Amino acid sequence: MADLVIYNSETLKKEKFEPLSPGQVKMYVCGPTVYDYLHVGNFRGPIFFNLVRNWLEEGHGYKVTYVYNYTDVDDRIIDKAIKDNKPSTDISEFYIKAFESDFSRLGLRKHDKNPRVTEYIKEIVAIIQKIIDNGLAYVRDGEVIFSTRKFKEYGRLSHKNLDELMAGIRIEVSDKKENPLDFTLWKPAKPGEPKWPSPWSEGRPGWHIECSAMASSILGEQIDIHGGGIDLIFPHHENEIAQSEAACGKKFVRYWMHNNFINFGAQKMSKSLGNVKTAHSFLDHFGAEVLKFLILRAHYRTLVDFSDGQIQDAIQGLGRIYSALAVAQDVLESGVASESTPKAFVDITAKADQEVANALNDDFNTPKVMAQIYEVVRYFNGQHKRGQKPNGATVGLAKAFLEWIKKYGKLMSLFQEDPKTYLSQTDDLLLERKNLKRPDVQIIVDERVIARKNKDFKKSDVLRDQLLAMGIQIQDTPQGTFWEVAKATE
């Protein structure tokens, strides 16, 4: 197996992946702050890093420990609790369950650990004390503040020095801070806020220290991969580096991986623009496969556009793959005995396997993976059409085709649904987008069947043209007339 190469956000270049311990990978990805339903952009990380973990295991044989946290102590959670007149624990618990419900619908593998901040308060206090003891934090009126000036490599991840950061970033200046870029490790609680005892005050942790404590407590002082969205590079991940290394004196992370944003109609998704779509509502309307496909067909470091056109294209592209899977399933269910896999298909998939491996080993180039999947689908479609009478060779081909697609589908958590059920649901969605109703389409199809039976081929052709103009493809097979909404050709 060729080497795996990963783009490291810290060095701004691709690097050969070499874990700290041979055969083992420790991976930490920043999870959600649970104060609201998550938007689709929050799920780009879980969907992509699910593939990363799977390829590290399946492609390279590593034993991966994957940690994905929940931030259940935060100003926004407290504000929501005050607004709703509920305990903050009720707010965080409700939205954790909402996230886990959406996560389950996506069919992603569970993480090895889902730590919550509230479970690691002792560890947070301990790591803050280490930073104070090492002279990189100071205490002001019960608040513990990190001194960025004393951490000589501050700005290493964002590639800015302190002066540049101070000029370019709006920081809330506190009279307690020695420097505007200094950040809070521990803050005294205000009346009514959740609080825990500490040597400095009854209070709660700052945002950044939480991930440092959870990551180091579970994975150790040094980890192989730390992931998250590019919006976390500064200040969150920059501060994680500073406080983690200030506590232990070792390099915190070997490889930083950051996924890009999701846009809606060429605009960055944001609440101020009013274009935030929750994952829950997206899944309700379009389904899990469409969300995963939209995200994985783009490289993780590029912007993904969730415009209407892109969503339509994804629905149709997925439909084309599932249409081929449905045909292959019909062939397998024909009762014809299977012969060995045709050599041509063995050769084509062997080449595709190599191309997929090369693509994933080159910083997880998923667009190239999708291209290979379409190549194999194209070959299968060229060898067998719906309605053709199966023989031993086509059954062998169908069996091998299904196994090949399912193999890479498992890697990406795609293509695992029953093809016929999925296509029916997809057609309903496409019909809705065309303002068509299934019974109305069926009436025209039935009229055409009667016309063909009566050998009124002129009327049959007129009805076929009418259906085609509506975006409906129709096939006449020995088993009857089959119709579906037209899917993408590529």
Secondary structure, 3 states (H helix, E strand, C coil): CCCCEEEECCCCEEEECCCCECCEEEEEECCCECCCCCEHHHHHHHHHHHHHHHHHHHCCCCEEEEEECEECCCHHHHHHHHHHCCCHHHHHHHHHHHHHHHHHHCCCCCCCECCEHHHCHHHHHHHHHHHHHCCCEEEECCEEEECHHHCCCCCCCCCCCHHHHHHHCCCCCCCCCCCCCCEEEEEECCCCCCCECCCCCCEEECHHHHHHHHHHHHHCCCEEEEEEEHHHHHHHHHHHHHHHHHHHCCCCEEEEEEECCEEECCEECCCCCCCCCEHHHHHHHHCHHHHHHHHHCCCCCCCEECCHHHHHHHHHHHHHHHHHHHHHHHHHCCCCCCCCCCHHHHHHHHHHHHHHHHHHHECCCHHHHHHHHHHHHHHHHHHCCCCCCCCHHHHHHHHHHHHHHHHHHHHHCCCCCCHHHHHHHHHHHHHHHCCCCHHHHHHHHHHHHHHHHCCCHHHHHHHHHHHHHCCEEEEEECCEEEEEECCCCC
